[in-house]
Amino acid sequence: MNQRVLGIGSAFGAVFVFANAGAPMPPHMVLAARAAAAAALAAAVLLGLAAARAGAPSGFPRGPPTVPGGAGGRRGMFTRGFLGVVFTEAVLLIGGFRAIRVFDAPPETNVAWIAVVVGLHFIALAAVWTAPSVAVPGAVLTALGAAGFALAALSLTPWVPAVSGVLSGVTLLACGVAATAAAWAATRRS
């Protein structure tokens, strides 16, 4: 996975945790989750910078993902496919938020909807970039979003932000730290 993509994913993961950690989680767990998110974000950034500085090997590109059809086989990450995925993501988010309001669903389900749409966006980007590893956090986020809707249906709505939000953030942070650590470790072996 690309280091820039991982950095952006890690940053959004930290936002997921900070925005959604709260009641009914016990206060000490909220503090621990936020501290761990900050530490994981710092680790992902520092490992990514160290890998970039050391010159990550070809399996860990420093630039945008390779996309067939560009000059020298590389067009960057902002292709039509990428822009189409992001546009579709925005339309789905806005439409879903409106549907949640129209159907008078609990506001907590917005977090579940965000997790589903962001997860699906990662799965689509895995295909656009031919980067199967990007689908891993996508599948997990989609499942966590679906779990949030199930919790709401079971009248466990207060737990939706913890499951669909905090755990989605943890997933993005864990993927970011793991991949940047692998990139950094690869520079140590070469």
ZABA-367622 format. One record per residue (C-alpha): x, y, z. Coordinates in steps of 0.25 Angstrom, whole numbers, padded with zeros to 4 digits, always signed. Example, Ala and Ser with C-alpha at 12.3 -4.5 7.8 and 13.67 -1.06 7.14 Angstrom:
2
+0049-0018+0031 +0055-0004+0029 
! end
This chain:
190
+0000+0000+0000 +0005+0014-0003 +0010+0022+0009 +0002+0035+0005 -0011+0026+0005 -0007+0020+0018 -0004+0034+0025 -0017+0039+0020 -0024+0026+0025 -0017+0027+0039 -0021+0042+0040 -0036+0038+0037 -0034+0026+0047 -0030+0036+0058 -0042+0045+0055 -0051+0033+0055 -0046+0029+0069 -0046+0044+0075 -0060+0047+0069 -0067+0034+0074 -0060+0030+0087 -0070+0034+0098 -0082+0029+0106 -0086+0018+0108 -0071+0014+0108 -0065+0016+0122 -0057+0029+0123 -0044+0022+0125 -0046+0014+0112 -0049+0027+0105 -0036+0033+0110 -0029+0020+0107 -0035+0019+0093 -0031+0034+0089 -0017+0032+0095 -0015+0020+0087 -0020+0026+0074 -0011+0038+0076 +0001+0029+0078 -0003+0020+0066 -0004+0032+0057 +0010+0037+0062 +0016+0023+0060 +0010+0022+0046 +0015+0036+0042 +0029+0034+0048 +0030+0020+0042 +0025+0025+0028 +0035+0037+0029 +0047+0027+0033 +0043+0018+0021 +0042+0029+0011 +0055+0035+0016 +0062+0022+0015 +0057+0019+0001 +0046+0008+0003 +0048-0003-0007 +0040-0005-0020 +0029-0013-0012 +0026+0000-0004 +0025+0011-0014 +0028+0025-0009 +0019+0032-0019 +0005+0030-0024 +0000+0016-0027 +0004+0011-0040 -0008+0011-0050 -0007+0005-0064 -0008+0015-0076 +0001+0027-0071 +0014+0031-0076 +0024+0021-0071 +0013+0012-0066 +0009+0022-0055 -0002+0033-0055 -0003+0035-0040 -0014+0033-0031 -0024+0044-0036 -0029+0037-0048 -0043+0037-0054 -0046+0024-0046 -0041+0030-0033 -0049+0043-0036 -0061+0034-0039 -0060+0026-0026 -0059+0039-0018 -0071+0046-0025 -0079+0033-0023 -0075+0033-0008 -0079+0048-0006 -0093+0045-0013 -0095+0032-0005 -0092+0040+0008 -0101+0051+0005 -0112+0042+0001 -0111+0033+0012 -0111+0044+0023 -0123+0050+0016 -0130+0036+0017 -0126+0034+0031 -0133+0047+0034 -0145+0044+0026 -0147+0031+0032 -0145+0037+0046 -0134+0027+0049 -0125+0030+0061 -0114+0040+0058 -0104+0030+0063 -0106+0022+0050 -0099+0033+0042 -0086+0027+0048 -0090+0013+0043 -0094+0019+0029 -0080+0026+0028 -0073+0013+0032 -0081+0006+0021 -0078+0016+0010 -0063+0018+0014 -0062+0003+0014 -0068+0002+0000 -0059+0013-0005 -0047+0005+0000 -0052-0007-0007 -0054+0001-0020 -0041+0007-0019 -0034-0006-0018 -0040-0009-0032 -0036+0004-0038 -0022+0004-0033 -0020-0011-0034 -0016-0011-0020 -0023-0023-0013 -0018-0019+0001 -0026-0007+0001 -0039-0016+0001 -0035-0021+0015 -0039-0009+0023 -0050-0007+0013 -0056-0020+0016 -0054-0018+0031 -0060-0004+0031 -0072-0009+0023 -0075-0020+0033 -0074-0011+0045 -0083-0001+0038 -0093-0012+0036 -0091-0016+0051 -0095-0002+0055 -0108-0003+0047 -0111-0017+0054 -0108-0010+0068 -0118+0001+0065 -0128-0009+0060 -0126-0017+0073 -0128-0004+0081 -0114-0003+0085 -0112+0010+0078 -0102+0016+0088 -0092+0006+0084 -0092+0009+0070 -0081+0020+0070 -0072+0011+0078 -0074-0001+0068 -0075+0006+0055 -0067+0018+0059 -0056+0015+0069 -0053+0001+0063 -0053+0006+0049 -0043+0016+0054 -0035+0005+0061 -0035-0003+0048 -0030+0009+0039 -0019+0012+0049 -0015-0003+0051 -0014-0004+0036 -0006+0009+0035 +0004+0005+0046 +0006-0009+0040 +0008-0005+0026 +0018+0006+0030 +0025-0003+0039 +0027-0013+0028 +0032-0002+0019 +0042+0003+0029 +0046-0012+0032 +0048-0014+0017 +0058-0002+0017 +0066-0008+0028 +0067-0022+0020 +0072-0015+0007 
! end
